[in-house]
């Protein structure tokens, strides 16, 4: 007879294996038992980019998300200037694309749309590309308490003082920074 202990509801649970949990004396599997632990749900990553036109950053994003292991990662792309070369390509690869027009540089409506989207999608990581998207992502990450990964691939030696100060203020909100050039890092 196998050793058992009483659970709170009075169910008898085996303490030690023998034939292995979930098998009968004849070696058949009992219903409801699995020999493998359940697969965790893929980590949902929200990618934020201004637009999906035919530029280099857009292509890098497309190449990245189409090659992700979908059993581990679930990409969602959010853009604030809809359309573009890569929007249809992403959708053909089964990647969700959410486009929302942002009419002004400073748009509270877009910011709250982004925060709602992050929460609704169950986002676990925000990954943004380029300066403006990086700013929006960091602010949304601060409000939602979700880590932000920023990608910067361009360097402008003639940046406005406003941009330099904003970058300095928001940089501490970045969990990781990815750059494809030394100068941008």
PyMOL commands that set and color helices and strands:
alter all, ss='L'
color gray80, all
select helices_A, chain A and resi 56-66+85-92+108-121+131-144+161-173
alter helices_A, ss='H'
color red, helices_A
select strands_A, chain A and resi 4-6+12-14+43-51+73-81+96-99+125-129+147-152+176-179
alter strands_A, ss='S'
color yellow, strands_A
deselect
rebuild
show_as cartoon
